[in-house]
Structure formats: C-alpha cells, structure tokens
Amino acid sequence: MTQESIKRHIIRTVDSVKYALDRLDTLSGKTMVLFATDAEDRLQGTVTGGDIRRALLRGISLETPVAEAMNRSFTAIEKDDDPAEKVAEGKRRHLCLLPVTDDGHISDIIDLTRLKALLPIDVVLMAGGRGERLRPLTLSIPKPLLAVGGKPIIDRNIEMLEEYGVRNIFVTVNYLHNRIEEHFRIRNAKETDNHADVTCVLEPKRLGTLGSLALVEGLRHDNILVMNSDLLTNLDFEKMWRTHTESGAHLTMGAVPYTVSVPFAIMRTKGSEVTGLEEKPTYNYFINGGVYMMRRELLERITKGEYLDAPNFIESLIADGLKVECFPIEGRWIDIGSPDDYRAANELLS
C-alpha cells in the first residue's frame, strides 16, 4: 500500500472504541480492518466491526480504549518470514489485509483482496523489437504500446504481474525507446497500491531475446521471469514459479500446446515401399511460449554486448547438463504477430 493508504488503517491502542468505529466507517468492503499500535508504534492487535460488537456485548463502553476490544492474535509478515508462504497462508485463511512488520513496526500492508500471490521474483519484459509484421501500425508506435481493448499491451502484462505481488520490473527497449521510456515516466509518477517499480533498460543495439539481460542492474531475487512484452496470456505465474523452484530447474519454459492436423493421408514408408497409411492424422506438440523462469545465476553465462537468442541459450544449458523444464500454459495465450492477430485480440478484449 501507499503510505497514505497505510495510515488510514492504523489506530492507537489508547483511542476509544467510538473513534475506532468512526475510523472503520471511512473504510469499505472486506478491508474494513484497523491495526492498533502502542506508543512506540509497534503493532499490538487488529480491530474489526465484529471485534467491537463482541466487546460491546461484554459490557464495555464506547469510551473504553480500543485495546479492550482488539484481537491480539493476529497474523503478520515478520522480518525472517517467507513472504510468499505467508501470503499463501493468508489466502487460505481468507484474510483480507496482511501487515508487514519490522521489529513490530508496520512497514507495509498487503491487500489480499487485490493480490493473488507475493512472488519473490524480478521480471524482465522484452520490448525492444521493431514489430515489422505489424506495420504500418508500428511505424510510429512501438508494438508494446499498441492498445488492446483500450489499454497498451505492456500495461496489461504489468497489471497482471502486480496481482502476483511483483514489485521490480525491467523493460528492455530499443526501437522507438523514447516513447516507451516516456510512457513509464508518467506511469511511475502515479503512486498506487500494489504499484511495481518499472525501470527501462536501453539496448544500444539489438541483442536478441536474452542478450539484453546482461545490461539489467538492480535485481533483488534469486529467480527472474523473462517474458515477451507483447503477449496476451492469463497463465498462473504462481504455479509456474512453484513448479520451477520445486523441480530444481535452472530454467523453465512456458509451453503452449499446439496441434497440427494434416488434411491428407500420410504414408509410412521403408525406402520406396509403402508399409502403411494413416488417414488425416493429428500431431500434438508444445511450442515455445516466450515466457521463461530462470535462476539468476544463469546471467553469468551471458556476455555483455553480445547477441543472444533464447533457443541458442537454452540449447547450451541442455548441452551442459543443466535442468530445463517446461510448464504448460493453460488458458489464453495470444502472440500478436500480425494485423489479423491484433484485430482478433481487440475483439476478444473489447
């Protein structure tokens, strides 16, 4: 939350029950929760309308300090906790707000009604491409800023990532980079709850899908999600992260199911001899979805300033015996690569 939003949820233990009721009336929905702190600003308990009703039934007055009504058994994310697991626990228990504390002092409040998870990952969105297949649409507008359903493609992806608690996002830029940099200067100036920090990283020349990763500075976590910024998908990033970490993979690829139907009979042959026929067969494959979860340590394999595409990098990992996993992408996955794809995406999200 922003500091202004946090203040709306904090009350003193010495404040009256009546004052607490008045403060609760300023809040709305499932987030009608107050956090009571002592004279040293340390969290002592939580207060809801239900807590106050139960206290009034016990016979306390409206002028009684709210400390007599608050719930002293609360859940918080403390310094040594695993934030991702604490949020998952809070979701399982149907909590709505989860305070983050350092030595008892509230540093943040996480709104679980607006958050699917709190993933300990950095994100790099690749936005340096020229979008040549989409011309003339991309002659003056970089592909990630094209609007789909009234909103830039890249903003849709960032808002989706924010729902998973991602707070540190890098966008690699090259073609029409000034447009993208200005877009995020404006966006970053608008402080909102669950807002991610977005940093643009300029490629001085085209470096391929993964070459620009060597330019990224300020990573905070052990795992990085690398994703094409022009995809439209609703994949479960928490599930992908858990699959990646629990499998012990060095890199996990988002894999899209792809079916090829041959409209003719296929001959099975041995030399020139026909050994059988298969009528209009269907073959199922996984294709590269342009989404990668990778260990941060793999960046040591990328040389700064050198061109590097994902297929070559992944082949080198496999050749060196490192573990590469695939994660099937279920649900929506749209690669906006042509004007027809762009029109279809707008129709879907209009």
C-alpha positions in Angstrom: 0.0 0.0 0.0 1.0 3.6 -0.3 1.9 5.4 2.9 -1.4 7.4 2.7 -3.4 4.1 2.5 -1.4 2.6 5.4 -2.2 5.5 7.7 -6.0 5.0 7.0 -5.7 1.6 8.7 -3.7 2.5 11.8 -5.1 3.4 15.1 -3.7 3.8 18.6 -4.4 1.3 21.4 -5.4 4.2 23.6 -8.0 5.5 21.2 -11.6 5.0 22.1 -13.9 2.3 20.7 -16.1 5.1 19.4 -13.2 6.6 17.5 -12.4 3.1 16.1 -16.0 2.8 14.8 -15.7 6.2 13.2 -12.4 5.2 11.5 -13.9 1.9 10.3 -16.7 3.9 8.7 -14.1 5.6 6.4 -13.1 2.2 5.0 -15.0 0.0 2.7 -15.7 -3.6 1.8 -13.6 -6.5 3.0 -10.7 -4.2 4.0 -12.6 -2.7 7.0 -9.7 -3.6 9.4 -7.7 -1.4 11.7 -4.3 -2.1 13.1 -3.7 -0.9 16.7 -0.3 0.3 17.7 1.2 1.3 21.0 3.1 4.5 22.0 6.2 3.1 20.3 4.3 2.4 17.0 4.5 -1.4 17.5 1.6 -3.5 16.3 -0.5 -4.9 19.2 -3.7 -6.1 17.6 -6.4 -5.8 14.9 -9.8 -4.2 15.1 -12.9 -5.1 13.0 -16.6 -4.3 13.4 -17.1 -7.8 14.7 -14.4 -7.3 17.4 -16.2 -4.2 18.6 -19.7 -5.8 18.6 -18.4 -8.6 20.7 -16.7 -6.2 23.1 -19.9 -4.1 23.5 -21.8 -7.3 24.3 -19.3 -7.9 27.1 -20.4 -4.6 28.5 -17.5 -2.2 27.6 -18.5 1.4 26.8 -17.8 3.4 23.6 -15.3 5.5 25.6 -13.2 2.4 26.5 -9.7 2.2 24.9 -9.9 0.1 21.8 -7.2 -2.1 23.4 -10.0 -3.8 25.3 -11.8 -4.7 22.1 -8.9 -5.6 19.7 -7.9 -9.0 18.6 -4.4 -9.7 20.0 -3.9 -12.9 18.0 -3.1 -11.6 14.5 -1.0 -12.7 11.5 1.8 -10.6 10.1 4.8 -11.0 7.8 7.8 -10.5 10.0 11.5 -10.0 9.1 12.5 -13.7 9.0 9.3 -15.0 7.4 8.9 -16.3 3.8 6.6 -13.6 2.4 5.3 -15.8 -0.4 4.3 -18.6 2.0 2.7 -16.1 4.5 0.6 -14.6 1.7 -0.4 -18.1 0.6 -1.4 -18.9 4.2 -3.3 -15.7 4.4 -5.2 -16.5 1.2 -6.0 -20.0 2.6 -7.4 -18.4 5.8 -9.4 -15.9 3.8 -7.6 -12.9 5.4 -8.1 -9.6 3.7 -5.2 -7.5 4.9 -1.8 -8.7 6.0 0.6 -6.3 7.7 4.4 -6.4 7.1 6.4 -5.6 10.3 10.0 -4.9 11.2 10.6 -5.2 14.9 6.8 -4.7 15.4 6.7 -1.5 13.3 4.3 -1.6 10.3 6.2 -1.0 7.0 3.5 -2.1 4.6 0.0 -3.6 4.5 -0.8 -6.1 1.8 -4.3 -6.1 0.4 -5.0 -9.8 -0.2 -8.3 -9.0 -1.9 -6.3 -7.5 -4.8 -3.4 -9.9 -4.7 -3.2 -13.5 -6.0 0.3 -14.1 -4.5 3.5 -12.4 -3.5 6.2 -13.9 -5.7 9.9 -13.4 -4.8 10.9 -12.8 -8.4 12.2 -10.0 -10.6 10.7 -9.6 -14.1 12.2 -8.6 -17.4 9.8 -7.7 -20.2 11.4 -7.7 -23.6 10.2 -4.6 -25.5 13.0 -3.9 -28.0 11.5 -5.4 -31.1 10.6 -3.5 -34.2 7.2 -5.1 -34.8 7.8 -5.3 -38.5 5.0 -7.8 -39.2 2.5 -5.3 -37.7 3.4 -2.4 -40.0 2.1 0.2 -40.7 0.7 0.1 -37.1 4.2 0.2 -35.6 5.8 2.8 -37.8 5.3 5.5 -35.1 4.1 3.4 -32.1 6.2 0.6 -30.6 4.4 -2.7 -30.5 4.1 -2.9 -26.7 2.2 0.4 -26.6 -0.4 -0.7 -29.1 -3.8 -0.6 -27.4 -5.7 -3.8 -27.0 -9.2 -3.4 -25.5 -8.4 0.3 -24.9 -5.1 -0.4 -22.9 -1.5 -0.8 -24.0 -0.4 -4.4 -24.3 2.5 -3.9 -21.9 0.3 -2.3 -19.3 -2.0 -5.3 -19.3 1.0 -7.5 -18.6 2.4 -5.3 -15.8 -1.0 -5.1 -14.1 -1.3 -8.9 -14.3 2.2 -9.2 -12.7 1.3 -6.7 -10.0 -1.6 -9.1 -9.0 1.1 -11.6 -8.2 3.0 -9.2 -6.0 5.8 -8.4 -8.4 7.4 -5.1 -7.4 10.6 -5.0 -9.5 10.1 -4.9 -13.3 12.6 -4.1 -16.0 11.7 -3.3 -19.6 14.4 -3.7 -22.2 13.9 -1.2 -25.0 15.5 -0.3 -28.4 13.1 0.6 -31.2 11.2 3.9 -30.5 12.6 3.6 -27.0 11.8 7.3 -26.2 8.1 6.5 -26.5 8.3 3.6 -24.0 10.5 5.5 -21.6 8.2 8.5 -21.5 5.2 6.1 -21.0 6.8 4.7 -17.9 8.0 8.1 -16.6 4.3 9.1 -16.5 3.2 5.7 -15.0 5.8 5.6 -12.3 4.8 9.1 -11.1 1.3 7.8 -10.2 1.8 6.0 -6.9 -1.0 3.5 -6.3 -1.4 0.4 -4.1 0.4 -2.7 -5.3 2.4 -0.5 -7.7 5.5 -2.0 -9.3 8.7 -0.1 -9.9 9.3 -0.2 -13.7 12.9 0.5 -15.0 13.6 0.9 -18.7 16.9 -0.7 -19.9 18.2 0.6 -23.2 19.8 -1.8 -25.7 22.4 0.2 -27.6 22.0 -2.3 -30.4 19.7 -5.3 -31.0 20.9 -8.0 -28.7 18.3 -10.8 -29.3 15.8 -12.3 -26.9 18.1 -12.7 -24.0 21.3 -10.7 -24.8 19.9 -7.6 -23.0 19.7 -9.4 -19.7 23.4 -8.7 -19.2 22.5 -5.0 -19.0 20.0 -5.3 -16.2 21.1 -3.9 -12.8 19.3 -3.9 -9.5 17.9 -7.4 -9.4 16.7 -8.4 -5.9 15.7 -12.0 -6.1 17.2 -15.5 -7.0 14.7 -16.1 -9.8 13.8 -14.0 -12.8 10.8 -14.1 -15.1 11.6 -13.2 -18.6 8.7 -12.6 -20.9 7.9 -11.1 -24.3 6.0 -7.8 -23.6 3.6 -8.2 -26.4 2.0 -11.5 -25.3 -1.6 -11.7 -24.0 -1.9 -14.5 -21.5 -3.6 -15.4 -18.3 -1.1 -18.1 -17.2 -0.8 -18.8 -13.5 2.6 -17.3 -12.6 2.5 -18.6 -9.0 2.0 -22.2 -10.3 4.8 -21.7 -12.8 7.1 -20.3 -10.0 6.4 -23.2 -7.7 6.9 -25.7 -10.5 10.2 -24.1 -11.3 11.5 -23.9 -7.8 10.2 -27.3 -6.6 11.6 -29.2 -9.7 15.1 -27.8 -9.1 15.2 -26.5 -12.7 17.7 -24.0 -13.8 15.3 -22.7 -16.4 11.6 -23.4 -17.0 9.9 -22.6 -20.4 6.3 -21.6 -20.8 5.0 -24.2 -23.2 1.9 -23.7 -25.4 0.0 -26.8 -26.6 0.0 -26.8 -30.4 -1.9 -29.1 -32.7 -1.1 -29.8 -36.4 -3.8 -31.5 -38.4 -2.7 -33.0 -41.7 -5.7 -32.9 -44.2 -4.3 -35.9 -46.2 -3.5 -39.5 -45.7 0.1 -40.0 -44.5 2.2 -42.8 -46.0 4.5 -44.8 -43.8 7.4 -45.9 -45.9 10.6 -48.0 -45.8 12.6 -46.9 -48.7 10.2 -46.8 -51.6 8.0 -49.5 -50.1 4.7 -48.3 -48.5 4.2 -50.1 -45.2 1.0 -48.4 -44.1 -1.3 -45.4 -44.3 -2.6 -43.0 -41.7 -5.7 -41.0 -42.6 -5.6 -37.3 -41.8 -3.5 -37.6 -38.6 -3.3 -35.1 -35.9 0.0 -34.3 -34.1 0.3 -32.6 -30.7 3.3 -30.5 -29.7 4.5 -27.9 -27.2 5.8 -24.7 -28.7 7.9 -22.0 -27.0 5.5 -19.6 -25.4 8.0 -16.7 -24.9 7.9 -16.9 -21.1 10.9 -18.1 -19.1 11.5 -18.6 -15.4 15.3 -18.8 -14.7 17.8 -18.8 -11.9 19.6 -15.5 -11.6 22.9 -17.3 -11.6 22.4 -18.1 -15.3 23.1 -14.5 -16.1 26.8 -15.3 -15.6 26.6 -17.2 -18.9 25.5 -14.1 -20.8 28.3 -11.9 -22.2 27.5 -8.2 -22.1 27.0 -6.6 -25.5 26.7 -10.0 -27.4 23.7 -11.0 -29.4 21.9 -14.0 -27.8 18.6 -15.6 -28.7 16.6 -17.8 -26.3 16.9 -21.1 -28.4 20.7 -21.0 -28.5 20.9 -20.2 -24.8 18.6 -23.0 -23.8 20.4 -25.5 -26.1 23.6 -24.5 -24.4 22.1 -25.2 -21.0 20.9 -28.7 -22.1 24.3 -29.4 -23.6 26.0 -28.6 -20.3 23.7 -30.9 -18.4 21.6 -28.2 -16.7 18.0 -28.9 -16.0 15.4 -27.3 -18.3 11.7 -27.9 -17.6 8.5 -27.0 -19.4 5.4 -25.5 -17.9 2.2 -26.0 -19.9 0.4 -22.7 -20.4 -3.3 -23.3 -19.9 -6.0 -20.8 -21.0 -5.3 -17.7 -23.0 -2.1 -17.2 -25.0 -2.0 -14.8 -27.9 1.1 -13.8 -29.8 0.2 -10.6 -31.5 2.4 -11.0 -34.6 0.2 -9.8 -37.4 -2.6 -7.3 -38.1 -5.1 -10.2 -38.0 -3.8 -11.2 -34.6 -4.1 -7.6 -33.4 -7.7 -7.4 -34.6 -8.6 -10.7 -33.0 -7.1 -9.6 -29.7 -9.1 -6.4 -29.7 -12.3 -8.3 -30.5 -11.6 -10.7 -27.6 -11.0 -8.0 -25.1 -13.4 -5.3 -26.3 
